[in-house]
Structures are given as structure tokens and as C-alpha cells.
């Protein structure tokens, strides 16, 4: 299924050295084609330091990769759920992964 968001990979690009403002772009270094501008979202992300802002930018830029891998993991685990061989912690993990994917899609 084609997703609604900009296709990955995404890249974290600072506005400048020591900047607390970052762009998440679909093209490395191309701040004109940004997907997310963290300069306007800093307060909402709760970043208090340059280090936290940088970490937030890298986490956000990994979103397409994380989504794809989590989706793959769910597909690998679901057969075990169907055949009854999935233990309780595994089932909790599978349900958590499904919830995270639904949140990313805006299904909630």
C-alpha cells in the first residue's frame, strides 16, 4: 500500500553549526525540500538542549526506516500468533507494534 507521507529515506540537516533548528529532508542537504522543519516544533518536541534537538532530528529522520522494519517484523510474527505458538510477551510486543504502526498512519 502506498503511504500518505513522503517516501524515505529522510535526512537530518541542521540550519547551521550549533543550530537548534533542523530540517528533515527527503534529499540530503536540501533544506528547500524539507519534510519536517523542527525550528517551529522545538517547543512541542520538548528539546531543551542542542544535543536533544539533534537527537530528535535523527529520530524523526529515521521514521520511514523504522516504520518499514516494524511492518516487516509484524508480518514475520503474525503466523506465530495464528498458530498459537506466540507467548504472552510476544503477543504484547506484536500488539504494541500494531499500535505504533496505526499511530504512524493516523488510524487512531
Backbone as a chain_set.jsonl record, in Angstrom:
{"seq": "XXXXXXXXXXXXXXXXXXXXXXXXXXXXXXXXXXXXXXXXXXXXXXXXXXXXXXXXXXXXXXXXXXXXXXXXXXXXXXXXXXXXXXXXXXXXXXXXXXXXXXXXXXXX", "coords": {"N": [[0.84, -1.181, 0.0], [0.58, 2.187, -0.849], [1.883, 4.783, 1.045], [0.789, 7.775, 2.767], [2.675, 9.645, 3.415], [5.796, 11.412, 2.731], [8.085, 9.64, 0.799], [10.773, 7.676, 2.113], [14.397, 7.413, 1.953], [14.824, 9.64, 4.797], [16.61, 12.598, 5.823], [18.513, 14.198, 8.354], [19.196, 17.566, 8.73], [21.044, 20.23, 9.896], [20.349, 23.767, 10.393], [22.577, 25.316, 10.667], [25.945, 25.442, 11.999], [25.931, 24.401, 15.322], [23.273, 24.976, 15.558], [19.925, 25.037, 16.851], [17.9, 24.464, 15.283], [16.509, 22.363, 12.899], [16.11, 20.664, 9.769], [14.19, 18.068, 8.366], [14.725, 16.208, 5.647], [13.959, 14.862, 2.367], [15.908, 14.696, 0.574], [19.365, 14.625, 0.788], [20.809, 17.313, 2.551], [19.201, 19.227, 1.287], [17.555, 21.777, 2.155], [15.499, 23.161, 1.076], [13.612, 21.407, 0.24], [12.164, 20.43, 2.461], [10.765, 17.991, 4.703], [9.978, 17.97, 7.33], [10.139, 20.698, 9.504], [11.995, 21.369, 12.147], [12.46, 23.696, 13.459], [10.2, 25.163, 14.016], [8.918, 23.444, 15.662], [10.219, 22.975, 18.021], [9.504, 23.542, 20.736], [7.271, 21.889, 21.061], [8.44, 19.405, 20.826], [9.85, 19.25, 23.099], [12.569, 19.72, 23.402], [15.427, 20.753, 25.092], [18.068, 21.243, 24.961], [20.879, 21.656, 22.72], [21.901, 19.161, 22.093], [19.68, 17.464, 22.601], [17.902, 18.405, 20.668], [19.262, 17.715, 18.325], [19.259, 14.907, 18.622], [16.479, 14.47, 18.501], [16.018, 15.248, 15.86], [17.451, 13.309, 14.411], [16.054, 11.018, 15.225], [13.483, 11.566, 14.204], [14.122, 11.644, 11.475], [14.585, 9.0, 10.974], [12.148, 7.813, 10.794], [10.718, 6.729, 8.388], [12.276, 4.436, 7.882], [12.132, 3.042, 10.328], [9.37, 2.534, 10.412], [9.019, 0.857, 8.156], [10.614, -1.383, 8.871], [9.358, -2.203, 11.249], [6.86, -2.869, 10.298], [7.583, -5.066, 8.733], [8.509, -6.782, 10.734], [6.109, -7.308, 12.115], [4.748, -8.753, 10.138], [6.355, -11.026, 10.098], [5.94, -12.107, 12.648], [3.185, -12.53, 12.933], [2.261, -15.106, 11.84], [2.929, -16.845, 13.927], [1.249, -16.012, 15.894], [-1.204, -16.758, 14.795], [-0.944, -19.567, 14.724], [-0.865, -20.186, 17.366], [1.516, -20.357, 18.768], [2.755, -18.206, 19.881], [4.046, -16.583, 22.668], [2.93, -14.879, 25.719], [4.486, -12.428, 26.279], [5.451, -12.053, 23.663], [3.068, -11.69, 22.245], [2.171, -9.324, 23.418], [4.175, -7.621, 22.516], [3.748, -7.763, 19.744], [1.173, -6.64, 19.581], [1.766, -4.083, 20.536], [3.471, -3.22, 18.492], [1.687, -3.179, 16.346], [-0.021, -1.148, 17.236], [1.734, 1.036, 17.23], [2.278, 1.248, 14.483], [-0.305, 1.86, 13.567], [-0.665, 4.338, 14.802], [1.296, 5.825, 13.444], [0.156, 5.842, 10.925], [-2.046, 7.344, 11.383], [-4.392, 6.194, 12.181], [-5.717, 6.174, 14.571]], "CA": [[0.0, 0.0, 0.0], [1.314, 3.444, -0.874], [1.605, 5.575, 2.236], [0.451, 9.177, 2.539], [3.798, 10.524, 3.719], [6.908, 11.487, 1.792], [8.887, 8.412, 0.806], [12.113, 7.753, 2.69], [14.9, 7.779, 3.267], [14.864, 11.036, 5.205], [17.91, 13.02, 6.33], [18.513, 15.302, 9.31], [20.113, 18.601, 8.286], [20.946, 21.429, 10.741], [20.384, 25.043, 9.694], [23.943, 25.812, 10.725], [26.747, 24.881, 13.09], [25.427, 24.731, 16.648], [21.877, 25.406, 15.475], [18.881, 24.22, 17.47], [16.866, 24.322, 14.259], [16.864, 21.304, 11.952], [15.152, 20.219, 8.763], [14.191, 16.673, 7.958], [14.531, 16.305, 4.201], [13.976, 13.626, 1.595], [17.125, 14.78, -0.224], [20.411, 15.068, 1.709], [21.277, 18.689, 2.483], [18.302, 20.112, 0.548], [16.604, 22.357, 3.094], [14.362, 23.711, 0.335], [12.621, 20.345, 0.077], [12.034, 19.795, 3.773], [9.609, 17.193, 5.063], [9.638, 18.484, 8.653], [11.005, 21.767, 9.958], [11.99, 21.315, 13.603], [12.621, 25.037, 14.023], [8.895, 25.6, 14.509], [8.36, 22.414, 16.526], [11.116, 22.694, 19.133], [8.785, 23.511, 21.998], [6.426, 20.715, 21.087], [9.259, 18.213, 20.978], [10.402, 19.273, 24.44], [14.031, 19.805, 23.397], [15.942, 21.816, 25.935], [19.479, 21.461, 24.659], [21.289, 21.392, 21.34], [22.053, 17.712, 21.979], [18.347, 16.873, 22.495], [17.352, 18.772, 19.364], [19.942, 16.873, 17.332], [18.728, 13.551, 18.785], [15.108, 14.485, 17.971], [16.095, 15.328, 14.4], [17.851, 12.0, 13.891], [14.946, 10.09, 15.454], [12.434, 11.875, 13.222], [14.564, 11.285, 10.117], [14.585, 7.543, 10.838], [10.757, 7.341, 10.803], [10.355, 5.802, 7.313], [13.003, 3.171, 8.06], [11.547, 2.36, 11.482], [8.046, 2.059, 10.018], [9.186, -0.272, 7.239], [11.132, -2.536, 9.602], [8.339, -2.65, 12.187], [5.848, -3.533, 9.472], [8.165, -6.361, 8.369], [8.515, -7.587, 11.956], [4.729, -7.746, 12.348], [4.459, -9.812, 9.164], [7.084, -12.227, 10.496], [5.423, -12.641, 13.912], [1.76, -12.879, 12.848], [1.987, -16.541, 11.708], [3.038, -17.476, 15.245], [0.005, -15.678, 16.597], [-2.277, -17.571, 14.214], [-0.822, -20.993, 15.065], [-0.917, -20.334, 18.816], [2.834, -20.579, 19.368], [3.297, -16.934, 20.379], [3.86, -16.449, 24.118], [2.299, -13.627, 26.16], [5.316, -11.253, 25.962], [5.48, -11.886, 22.211], [1.781, -11.135, 21.839], [2.166, -7.924, 23.848], [5.062, -6.905, 21.595], [3.052, -7.681, 18.456], [0.098, -5.654, 19.704], [2.413, -2.779, 20.627], [3.953, -2.872, 17.148], [0.499, -2.821, 15.558], [-0.487, 0.163, 17.716], [2.679, 2.048, 16.745], [2.032, 1.419, 13.04], [-1.592, 2.563, 13.423], [-0.42, 5.743, 15.172], [2.036, 6.438, 12.342], [-0.768, 6.02, 9.796], [-3.138, 8.228, 11.778], [-5.593, 5.369, 12.288], [-6.29, 6.22, 15.921]], "C": [[0.885, 1.243, 0.0], [0.899, 4.275, 0.33], [1.362, 7.03, 1.846], [1.656, 10.098, 2.683], [4.854, 10.495, 2.615], [7.771, 10.24, 1.923], [10.262, 8.669, 1.408], [13.143, 7.363, 1.649], [14.819, 9.284, 3.513], [16.224, 11.324, 5.823], [17.74, 14.195, 7.283], [19.589, 16.304, 8.895], [19.967, 19.829, 9.185], [20.953, 22.686, 9.879], [21.793, 25.619, 9.646], [24.666, 25.206, 11.912], [26.189, 25.36, 14.437], [23.971, 25.143, 16.67], [20.957, 24.472, 16.251], [17.714, 24.052, 16.501], [17.346, 23.332, 13.199], [15.744, 21.11, 10.945], [15.3, 18.721, 8.597], [13.829, 16.707, 6.479], [14.535, 14.93, 3.552], [15.189, 13.583, 0.672], [18.235, 15.312, 0.679], [20.818, 16.519, 1.476], [20.356, 19.662, 1.782], [17.24, 20.673, 1.487], [15.414, 23.014, 2.39], [13.244, 22.687, 0.187], [12.348, 19.631, 1.39], [10.713, 19.051, 3.928], [9.07, 17.702, 6.394], [10.629, 19.589, 8.99], [10.93, 21.795, 11.476], [12.197, 22.681, 14.239], [11.301, 25.513, 14.621], [8.31, 24.616, 15.507], [9.197, 22.159, 17.779], [10.392, 22.612, 20.467], [7.935, 22.268, 22.129], [7.202, 19.429, 21.26], [9.921, 18.161, 22.345], [11.918, 19.37, 24.5], [14.481, 20.998, 24.22], [17.409, 22.135, 25.637], [19.734, 21.2, 23.181], [21.394, 19.887, 21.101], [20.685, 17.019, 21.832], [17.716, 17.186, 21.141], [17.96, 17.917, 18.262], [19.411, 15.443, 17.403], [17.304, 13.46, 18.248], [15.112, 14.482, 16.443], [16.471, 13.976, 13.807], [16.757, 10.956, 14.093], [13.838, 10.319, 14.422], [12.843, 11.444, 11.82], [14.585, 9.776, 9.9], [13.173, 6.972, 10.716], [10.401, 6.406, 9.641], [11.023, 4.438, 7.449], [12.405, 2.365, 9.212], [10.185, 1.775, 11.139], [8.161, 0.8, 9.156], [9.64, -1.529, 7.986], [10.12, -3.078, 10.608], [7.216, -3.381, 11.457], [6.316, -4.943, 9.082], [8.155, -7.304, 9.571], [7.12, -8.133, 12.263], [4.38, -8.885, 11.393], [5.157, -11.123, 9.521], [6.488, -12.896, 11.74], [3.976, -13.123, 13.805], [1.482, -14.371, 12.632], [2.06, -17.286, 13.042], [1.81, -17.174, 16.102], [-1.127, -16.585, 16.107], [-2.18, -19.04, 14.62], [-0.762, -21.247, 16.569], [0.423, -20.514, 19.491], [3.465, -19.308, 19.941], [3.004, -16.814, 21.871], [3.292, -15.066, 24.465], [3.188, -12.41, 25.906], [5.397, -10.99, 24.45], [4.199, -11.268, 21.688], [1.68, -9.661, 22.224], [3.031, -7.074, 22.917], [4.392, -6.721, 20.237], [1.95, -6.637, 18.508], [0.643, -4.239, 19.834], [2.917, -2.301, 19.276], [2.788, -2.459, 16.254], [-0.015, -1.43, 15.947], [0.424, 1.278, 17.217], [2.494, 2.307, 15.255], [0.735, 2.177, 12.807], [-1.425, 4.052, 13.757], [0.291, 6.468, 14.044], [1.142, 6.701, 11.128], [-1.894, 6.985, 10.119], [-4.449, 7.5, 11.923], [-6.305, 5.506, 13.626], [-7.333, 7.286, 16.054]], "O": [[1.837, 1.329, 0.776], [-0.29, 4.448, 0.599], [1.689, 7.454, 0.738], [1.665, 11.203, 2.14], [4.807, 9.673, 1.701], [8.14, 9.84, 3.027], [10.839, 9.743, 1.235], [12.764, 7.006, 0.534], [14.755, 10.085, 2.581], [16.909, 10.414, 6.289], [16.92, 15.082, 7.046], [20.753, 15.939, 8.729], [18.888, 20.418, 9.243], [21.491, 22.684, 8.772], [22.157, 26.322, 8.703], [24.054, 24.529, 12.738], [26.002, 26.556, 14.659], [23.477, 25.613, 17.696], [21.183, 23.263, 16.3], [16.657, 23.548, 16.879], [18.452, 23.454, 12.673], [14.575, 21.363, 11.24], [16.401, 18.178, 8.679], [12.755, 17.179, 6.104], [15.047, 13.961, 4.114], [15.468, 12.554, 0.057], [18.059, 16.368, 1.287], [21.132, 16.912, 0.353], [20.694, 20.842, 1.685], [16.15, 20.111, 1.604], [14.433, 23.379, 3.038], [12.078, 23.045, 0.028], [12.303, 18.402, 1.446], [9.69, 19.432, 3.36], [7.86, 17.848, 6.57], [11.831, 19.428, 8.782], [9.913, 22.201, 12.038], [12.113, 22.801, 15.461], [11.302, 26.203, 15.64], [7.301, 24.92, 16.143], [8.914, 21.222, 18.525], [10.648, 21.698, 21.251], [7.883, 21.658, 23.197], [6.669, 18.455, 21.791], [10.494, 17.136, 22.715], [12.503, 19.125, 25.555], [13.977, 22.11, 24.06], [17.915, 23.187, 26.027], [18.911, 20.602, 22.487], [21.022, 19.396, 20.035], [20.545, 16.095, 21.031], [17.071, 16.328, 20.538], [17.253, 17.45, 17.37], [19.141, 14.83, 16.371], [16.955, 12.471, 17.603], [14.307, 13.797, 15.813], [15.882, 13.543, 12.816], [16.55, 10.101, 13.231], [13.321, 9.366, 13.839], [12.019, 10.937, 11.059], [14.602, 9.32, 8.757], [13.017, 5.763, 10.551], [9.816, 5.353, 9.895], [10.41, 3.409, 7.166], [12.196, 1.157, 9.092], [9.875, 0.649, 11.529], [7.481, -0.196, 9.402], [9.108, -2.615, 7.757], [10.033, -4.29, 10.8], [6.692, -4.384, 11.942], [5.532, -5.892, 9.102], [7.831, -8.484, 9.439], [6.977, -9.299, 12.633], [3.778, -9.876, 11.806], [4.619, -12.203, 9.277], [6.531, -14.12, 11.865], [3.584, -14.041, 14.525], [0.519, -14.873, 13.211], [1.327, -18.252, 13.255], [1.395, -17.987, 16.927], [-1.905, -17.111, 16.903], [-3.201, -19.692, 14.837], [-0.624, -22.392, 17.001], [0.467, -20.801, 20.687], [4.592, -19.344, 20.433], [1.853, -16.93, 22.293], [3.191, -14.195, 23.601], [2.696, -11.424, 25.359], [5.411, -9.837, 24.017], [4.23, -10.423, 20.794], [1.168, -8.846, 21.456], [2.666, -5.95, 22.573], [4.462, -5.642, 19.649], [1.805, -5.837, 17.584], [0.055, -3.297, 19.304], [2.807, -1.119, 18.948], [2.895, -1.498, 15.492], [-0.397, -0.637, 15.086], [-0.053, 2.343, 16.824], [2.548, 3.455, 14.812], [0.677, 3.048, 11.939], [-1.978, 4.914, 13.074], [-0.062, 7.6, 13.715], [1.35, 7.667, 10.395], [-2.624, 7.404, 9.221], [-5.513, 8.108, 11.804], [-7.41, 4.987, 13.783], [-7.91, 7.454, 17.129]]}, "num_chains": 1, "name": "protein.A"}
